């Protein structure tokens, strides 16, 4: 979980087959664009997805109050959040664990989201059927092309009447064009 400026929350469910990952590997696999500083016994996360500081001055936003940096949290078995005492490259993550990164002064805990909420399947939407109308070419002026019936999709009243009006005029226009083409072809044959 990543909690950015203004409390904007991004959650990513990362699955893995290894027995464990480091917190840094988990963050990388979540697809976050990271700015890191390595050395001095560990790796510091300076920026996530463009928010933060450059690696040359990883805590650039802590020179005046309020201090702002990426604080690292772990969700405990009882659901409480704990501030990480270790860096992301030295913290082990096992399947089912929840980690969070929060932009701020380190005193605000992440929102109360469980693994089930974070990894819930995305809601699916039913695709709206579409109809492509292709009128058959008439072989004589007495034949009328047969067109498939358009699919009916529930819609708000205003949108439905607009769609119906468009379909009606569109079919009328296609039929009129087909009839005019037939008339012109027959006149051309007579001359």
N, C-alpha and C positions, 0 to 999 in steps of 0.2 A: 504494500500500500504506500502511495506517495501523497503527502498532503502539502500542496504548494501554497503560494501566496494567497491570502484571503480565504484559506481553508478549502481550496479546491482539491477534491479527493479523486485520485486515480487508483483503481485496483486492477491487479493482474493476477490470474491464477497460473502459477508455473508448476508444471508436472515434470518429474525427473525420475530416472530409474536408478541412479546412484544411491547408496545408503545415506549419504548426506552431501550437502553443498556448503560452501562458505556464504555468508551474507552478501559478499561482493558478487559471487557467481550468480546468486539468486537475483540480485538487482540487474546484472547484465542480461540474464536470460529473460527478464521481464521486458526487455527492449528499451530501457531508459537510456538516453544519451547522457553519458557521464563525463564529468571533468574530475580527475583524481590527481592526488599528489602522493607519490610513493616515497618511502624513505623514513628514517628516524624510527624504525621499529614497526612500521605499518603503513597502511594506505588510508588517506583521508579523502572523503567524498566532498569535493569543493563545489560541485554544481551538478544538478540533475535537470535534464531537459531545458538547458539554457538559463536556469535560475540558480544563482550562486556567485561564486568568485572564481578567478583564474587559479591554476595550480601554483603559480608563483606567489600568490597571496591568498591562500585558501580561506582565511577568516577575515577577509577585507571588510565585511559588514559588521565586524565586532570591535571596531576601533572607537566607536561612540555608542551610546545607549539609544535604543535597545539593540543588543547584540542579535544578529540573525545569522544562522548557519543551519546546515542539515543535521538534525539530531536523529539518532538511531534508537528505535524501540523494539522490544520483543513482547509478544503476547504470552502471558503465563498460562498454566493449565487451568487456573481459576478464572481466566478471562481478563485479569488486570494487566495493564501495560507496565513494563519496567524499562527505564532508561538503560541503554546498553553501556556496560562498563568496559567493553572491548570494541575494537574496530571491526568493520564488516569483513575484513579479510581474515580475521582470527575467530569469528563466531561461526559455529556449526549449525546448519539448518537441516532438519529431518522432515520427511513428508508429513503434512498436516500442520506444520508450524506457520505462524503469521509474523512477519516482520513489517515494520513501518519506518518511513523516513518523513520527518516533519520539518518544514522550513519555519524557523522562528527562534525563540530564545532558549529552547530546550525544556520549558516548563509546561507546555501544552501537550497533553497526550493525544494520540490518534483517536479517531472515532471508534466506537464499539462495534466492529464488524467481525463476524466469525468466518472460519474457513468455508463453511457451508454457504454463507452469503456472498463471499468473494468468488467462490468457484461455482456458483449456481449457473446452470445453463442459460445462455442468452435467450430471451424471448424470441420466438420465431413468428414471422408474419406470413400469412397466406398470400401467395402471389395473386395479383389481380389478373384474371384471364383477359387476353386481348384477342381481337378478331381482325384478320386481314381480309378485306373484301377484294376479290378479283373477279369481275364479271366475265362470264363466258361470252365469246364473240358470237353474235347472232348470225345464222346462216341465211335467214330470210326475214323480211320485215314483219312477218306474222309471229315469229317466235320471240318470247320474252326470256331474257337470261334469268336463270334461277340463282339466287344468292343465299348463302347460309344465314341462318337466324343469328343475330348478335347475342353474345352471352350477356346475361343480366347480372350486374353486380350491385348490391345494395349501396346506396350513396345518399348523402343529404339531398333534400328536395331540390334546392337550387341547382346543385351540380348535376343531378339526374335530369332535370328538364333541359339544361344546356346540352348535355351529352346526347339526349334523345333528339333534340332539335338539330344538332350537328349531324348525327347519323342519318336522320330523315332527309335533310338537304343534300348530304353527301351522296346518298343512294339515288335521289332524284337527279342530281347532276350527272352521275355516272350513266344512268339510264338515258338521259337526254343526249349526252355525248354519243352513246352507242347508236341511238336512233338517228341522229344527224349524220353519223358516219355511214350508216346503211343507206340513207337517202342520197348522200353525195356519190357513193359508189354506184348506185343504180342509175342515177342521172348521167354519170360519166360513161357507163356502159351503153346507154341509149344514144349517145352522140357519136 
